Amino acid sequence: MREVEDLLRDLIRSAGLDWLLDELDEAIATGVAEEKLLQRRRGTSTEEYEALSVADVGTDIFHRSLKRGASVVVTTRP
């Protein structure tokens, strides 16, 4: 796979599209932003919180929680 990536990068450079590789590398380094609900962790006596994604709680609960004023955090993933 590394050889294929190197080949593709060489082809892109030879076409004069170095800027495209720069933007691609920057986007990969930045990651993907995701909105998550900040919710107190259940069953703990201390102030522990967890960030829950839409996949964790489901679309309906996520949107209902937002309407009720739940805190939203933005996280990134690779």
C-alpha positions, -999 to +999 in steps of 0.1 A: +000+000+000+029+023+008+043+017-027+009+026-043+007+058-022+042+068-033+033+061-069+002+082-067+021+111-050+047+110-077+021+111-104+003+141-087+036+159-083+046+153-120+012+168-130+022+200-111-004+195-084+018+197-053-008+220-037-033+191-038-009+169-017-004+198+008-041+202+013-047+164+015-019+160+041-033+190+061-068+175+061-055+141+073-036+158+101-066+178+112-089+149+114-127+148+112-147+171+136-176+155+154-203+170+176-209+150+208-232+154+238-214+160+271-232+138+297-225+129+333-214+093+335-241+071+349-235+052+382-206+074+394-206+094+425-179+119+412-183+145+385-173+123+356-185+131+322-184+113+288-188+126+253-215+106+234-219+107+196-251+103+177-241+066+171-239+061+209-273+075+218-293+075+186-305+105+166-338+111+185-322+112+219-293+133+206-317+160+192-340+159+222-310+164+245-300+194+224-334+209+227-332+205+265-300+225+265-275+197+267-238+207+263-223+199+230-185+195+225-166+192+193-140+164+192-118+152+164-109+117+152-084+106+127 
